[in-house]
């Protein structure tokens, strides 16, 4: 089964990639994070992700959305959930258009994210684009993902990415 894996960053991709591969998925990565602020932070995260992905044999790509467009999309109640939806809707759209069997996200590994909000966004994106989402509660692998990232000397950020969360994840 071909899986398009939305990746928020390199460290959060370590465990999920190995997990999904161990389950027999053929995984490609998608770095789509218009929420990351400032631009320099986005570049650091992309380069860290890309370098690690090359070593791990993960085929990746990066797509963009203007920051102002992202701010407009999430400027309503439930800001984090809107952000999840923006990223996962585009992931589902690409997965469907390119013939993947399903999509998922590395956001599911973090105990600091709104797990239910991510699941709701995945379900909605799946319905709208008629492509299955692959849900696994990856939070038990969070510590392992941190260990793997440290072992690979990866840059690990201190906040989720958006300007609204810069004080901490």
N, C-alpha and C positions, 0 to 999 in steps of 0.2 A: 504494500500500500504506500503510495507516494503522499507525503505529508509536507505541507508548507508551514513552517514554524516561524511565527512572528517572534522576533527577538528584541527584547528591550535593551539588552546590553550583553557583553561577553560573559561576565561572571554568572549571570542568571541563565545563560545558555548551556553552561558546562554540564550540569546534571541532567536537565531535560533531554539534551541531545543523546547522551549515553543511554538514558532510560528508554526513549523512543526507539533508538536503534536496537537495543536489547529485545524489544518487543517485535522486531522485524520490520519496522517502518523504514522507508527510504526517505530521508529528511533533507530538505533544502531550507535555507534560512532567508528571512526577510527582515531587514532593518528599516523600520518605518516608525519614527518617533519624533513627530513634529512638535511634541511637547518639550523637548530638551532645550534648556536655556542656561546660559547664553550659547551662541554658536560654537565657541571654543570648547565648551563641554560636550556638545554634540559630536564634534570632530574627534575629541579624545575617546569617547565611547565607541564611535564607529571604527577608528583605527585599532583599538584594543580588540573589538569584536572580530574585525576582518583578519587581523594577524593570527588570533587564536583559531578562527575558523579554517584558515589555510592549513594550519598544523593539524587540525582535527579532520581534515578532508570534507568539510562542510561547504557546499556550494552556496554562496550568498549573493545578495544584491541589496542595494539601498535605494529607497524611493523617498521623495521629498514632498512636502506640502508647505506653502508659505506660513510662517509663524502667525501672521495676522489672521489668516484663514482658520488656523487651529484655535486661536483665542476666541474668534467669533463663534466657532462650533461648540466651544465648551463654556461660553459665558451665560450659562443658565443654571438653575439648581441641579445639584448632582454632578458637579464639575468633573470629578474623577471618573464617574461612570460614563459621562459623555466622552471623556478622553479615551477610555477603553474602547468604547463603541467606534469612534473615529478610526482608530488603528486596526481594530479587528474587522470592521466592515470592509476596509480596503484590502486587508489580507484575504478575506473570503472572496472578494471580487476577483482578485488576481488568481487565487487557487482555482476557482471555477473556470475562468477564462483560459488557464493554461493546463487544464486537464488533471489537476491533482485530485486525489481521492478524498482529501480532507485537509483541515487546517487546525492549528492549535497555537498556543502562546506560552512563552517562558514566564509571563507574568504569574502563572499558576504556581511557581516555585516560592514566591515571596510571602512570608507570613505577615508582611507589612502592607500588602495590597488588600483591597476589598475583594475577597475571593468570590463572594456572591455576585458582586457587580461585574466581575470579569465573566462569570458564567452566564449572566443575563445578556451581556454584550455578545458573547459567542453564539448563544441561542438565536438572538435576533439577526445577527449577520448571516448565520447559517440558513435561516428561514428565508431571508431576503434574496440570497444568492443561490439557494437550492444546492447547497454543498454541505456535507456533514462536518461537524466540528469534532475534534477528538479531545475529550475531557479526561484528565487524570489529576487527582489531587497530588501535586508534586511537592507540597510543603514539607513532607518528611525528609526530602532530599536537600532542603535549604542549607543546612550546615555543611553537607558534603559539597555542595556547589561552591561555598565559600572556601573550603579546603582546596578544592580543585583549582579555583581561581588564584589563590595564594601560591599554590604549587607551580602554576604557570606564570607567576609574577605579573598578573594582570592588574591594570588600574581598576580600583573599586571605588565608585562614587559614594558620596555621603547623603544623597537625597535622590528622590525618584526621578527628577529631571526637570520638572517645570519650575518656573520662577516662583510659584505659590508654595512650593515645598522646599525651598532652599535652606530653611532652618533645620531640616531633618526629614528622614524618610517616614 
